[in-house]
Amino acid sequence: MADELEKISRASTYLGTLLRRSADDVAWLWDHKNLLRRYAITDLYHDLTASLSKAASWSEAQRAVRRFKQRHFLRIGGRDLLGLAELPETTAQLSDLAQVALEGGLRWLQDHPHLWAPSTVAPHVPKVFQQYRLTVLGLGKLGGRELNYVSDIDLLFLRQDKETSPIHDVEGLYETLCLVCQRLVSLLADSVEGDRVFHVDLRLRPQGKDGELVPQVAGAAYHYLLHGRAWERQMLLKARPVAGDRALGMAFLHEVRPFVFRRFLDFQALAELKGMRDRILQELRSQHADAPFDVKLGVGGIREVEFLVQSFQLIYGGRMPQLDEPNTLTALESLKTLGLLPADAAQELRAAYVFLRRVEHWIQLDQNRQTQKIPSSQKVRERLAEFLGFEGYWARFKEALTVHTQAVHRHFTALFQPFETGRPQADEKLLGQDTEEACLPSKDPHLNRLLPSLNGLAGPLQPPVLKTIETLAAGVDGETLEAMAARMDRYIAQVRRRPGLLHFLGSHRALVPEIFSALARCDLVADLLSRQPSLVEALRTWPVHQVLHAQWQTSAEEILHKASSYEEHLEWLRRLKNERFLVLALQDLAGTLAQGALERALADLADFVVRHTLRAVMDAVGLDPQLPLAVVALGSLGSREMDYLSDLDLIFVYEPPEGEKSDQIPLEVIRMLQRFMRMLSTPLQEGPGYEVDARLRPTGSYGPLVVTRTNWQDYYTHKADIWEIQALLRFRFVAGDPVLGMNLERAVQHLCFQERTDAMVWPRLCQLRRRMEVERTAERDDAVDIKLGVGGLGDLEFLIQGVQLIHGHENLALRQRSTAALLTEALAHIPDGPRASVEMLEAFHGLRVLERRLHLMTNRPGSLVTKQHFLQMTRLGLWPASAESRRLETWEDLLGVRRRIRRLFQSLCEEAPSNVPKP
């Protein structure tokens, strides 16, 4: 025991004084083995409240809190100095001690007003807590659970009126509330018998020292959301409730989260952060070379590590919820895990931070004084070197200090290097404000018509864009070049208004060719980016060649979980949908995603949006999440064969629970579904949604939007035409009550796969197919409808579905939804089908890819492709598209494939009798 206590006394003058002053503390520390113990926060709270319960006056309460602090400083400091605790434990225990002092002190003030308040005020204290909810937020190191021994604790008091009967003289009660908070500060911060618990700083509240001491929650949220500045965002990164009504504190932080973490990668904050960094560097340059080194504010000090980490959090935190972390070391680990910092850089910064914090702790603990400066006394320096593991050798300590601070300062100064390297006045260059620099003329005279657009990207972005466009422009006619220029103009005009986006493109130049190649060739990409130009920032998180849906979904759900309101949830959902959509389009253009995989990915995305939109709308209107409602997909969403411009074919089935009428739908359910459909389709700030088609429900557009399960079953069992049963072949439950959904899917299997003859199916399907050609196509000599026209995809789909309806009862392989997966098996059931199976499968995939590339280029729904469209896609490198296009390389190939498909389908219709009713 003696050796350990002697070592503690030699290491810290303050702790040595405490040990000599109280034999009871020595016994508590050693005999009761508290030196070996890490206290849980609940144990700390019980220890403090036991001491405070004996206080019979204000002065006794002050002494009780200080004795509590001193006792645990001996324990925490002793463990630290003897090497029994690592830095994270020490800072967490100090933070817990401060939190307990605040909570225990607030409770004592509330329960014992007669011991501290003037006699005229004490009777009103209970009324204060009847009128107000009070929360205390810890900021800075207290919020991050990384407190020093002699830190300021930065606090923010907030209040909210309770929903109770109003109390007269609320203004007087507010003054009493302020007095409670002031006394809580005094309980910790006043010097009593030469000691205090912690300094307290209240200046970080809205409007600083001129603002209300205890602002309303709503007023504080309004201040931050509408008028908050960059330093306040940094401040709120570390905010957490530490005393009072914690639920109120968490609700406030949830509300202001959109201010702290933006939906986009917040490169707009770069200018502010860079300005703050530059001011720090200027301040460092003004320091005297011979002044004692400040481990917090000096070159390569603690502040630089914290600023670096917080800068990454502010820029990326909205997209990466893992960065919503107030603790510096934990956030640093997340930066490494997410790949935002190289592993070696993160390790260097961690090692330096731990070293500097340990130095800071020793300096403060020695004299119990708030300082971060290295002592100037050689004797004290040697003690510092001894207790930090350098055996008293000051030179060795100084060498280690130099290594760590140089590493920190190197990373700190490089923080904005991607946006500055190789170009003075980088911001102006990226913004195209260098008016003397113009785009170099191209060797291709036709390409010169694009140069006015490119001049808007003067600087380092111009060469890769120019090279990309030169490659694309080879062999392209003047009209196509004009279209490319128009797309470029629209996007660059948007980018020029967003310095942060220019920074992003400048620091991710490897992405520029992919982005601008897609932009120049595809109206779909150009329209999407002109509405929401910052969507390209998704490529930082989800590179084009890494788009696994499961990973994306996990990340997206983490982001949605953090949304603070219904509106923010839907905007985030729309943002995520359009980012994913863009990434899939770029992967398609890069040729790294096969036809089937892309269709499934687009369907998975639509499923995700449908599920989360339904959940958000149900929550917003207050409906039970266990509502017996099924949202079912038909068409391409049902078969998971989505295209870029596919509608969402949805139907809704409700099963009235016991006690409700079996044939009626509650009005609130109908209104919720109407709102749900609007939220899927209405364009939002974050871009377009999906077109929704609910006309495939029983009795079509004239029937009710949602039907009961009983009515649904009755309709399809007794009233549905064969084409309506045909639509059910792609029936798939996507959202709502899973039990009801699975029951409906089982019922559909029975409805679709009954025993039927050819005469029951083909005549009706053939007449419907002919009617579609007449009423819904506009084919001409130079334009064909690759879906609904003669020999189009519709022929192959009807062929497959007819075979399913006839033979599905006896052939389980036909009980699938995917057209591509069914084609070969279906052809085995028709004359000449097996011989044509390879050609038909290739033709089917080719037509689907052609339709998809047409949509990419034109951004127009429908499947009418002209000869001019075909040639333009060829010139732009959109066609042919991989091996799936080999049978359709030319316009003549397309016409020939259509003839062969129609011949195969027509063989079925020629055998069918014609005396059937018209559909």
BELHU-V34761 format. One line per field, one symbol per residue. phi: phi as a letter, one per 30 degrees, with the letter a starting at -180 (. if undefined). burial: 1 if it has 24 or more other ideal C-beta (glycine too) atoms within 12 Angstrom, else 0. Layout:
# BELHU-V34761
phi = ???
burial = ???
This chain:
# BELHU-V34761
phi = .edddddddddbeddddddddbdddddddcdchddcccdddddddddddddddcdcaddddddddddedddddeddddddddidbdeedddddddddddddddddddddddbddcbceddcedddededddbcbbcccchddddhbdddbddcdbbdbbbdddbddcdhdddddddeddedddddddccddbhibbdbdbbcdddeihdddedbddeddddeeddcbdceddddddecdadbaidddddddddddcedddbddcdddddedddddddddddddddddddcdedcdccddideeddddddddddddcdddbedddbdddddddddddddidbeeddddddddddddddddeddeddechbdabcddcdddddddedddcjchiddddddddededddddddddddeceecbeiadhdeddddicdddcbdddddddddddddeddddcejdddeddddddedddeidddddddddddddeddddddddbedddedddcbdddeedddddddcbdddddddddbddeddddddbeecbbddddddddddddddddcaeddedddddedddddeddddddeddicbdeddddddddeddeeddddddddddddcidddcedbccbcbiddddhbdcdcddcdbbbbbcedejcddcbceeddddddddeddddcddcecjdccdcbcdddeiidddddbbddddddddddcbddddddedddcdbdbajddddddddddddedddccdbceddcdedddddddddddcbbbdbecbbcdccdeiceeedddeddddeddcddcbdddcbcddddcedddddcbeidedcdddddddddddddddddddedchbdjbdccddedddddddidbdciddcddbdbddeddddddddddddddddddddcdbddd
burial = 0001101111111111011000001101110001100110100110111011001001001111111111111111111111001011111111111111111111111101101110001101101110111111111111111111111111111111100000000000110111111111111111000011111111011100000111111011101110010101111111111111110110111111111111111111111111011001000100000000111111111111111111111111111111111111111111110101100011011111111111111111111110111110000110111011010001001001100110111011101101110000011011110000101001000111111011111111110111011101100100011011111111110111011111111111101111111111111111111111111111111101001010011011011101110001111111111111111111111100101111111111111111111111110010100011111111111111111111111111111100000000110010011111101110010111111111011100000111111011101100011111111111111111100110011011101111010100111111111101100010100001111111111111111111111111000001111111111111101100100110111111111111111111111001111100110111111111110110111010111011011111110110010000000
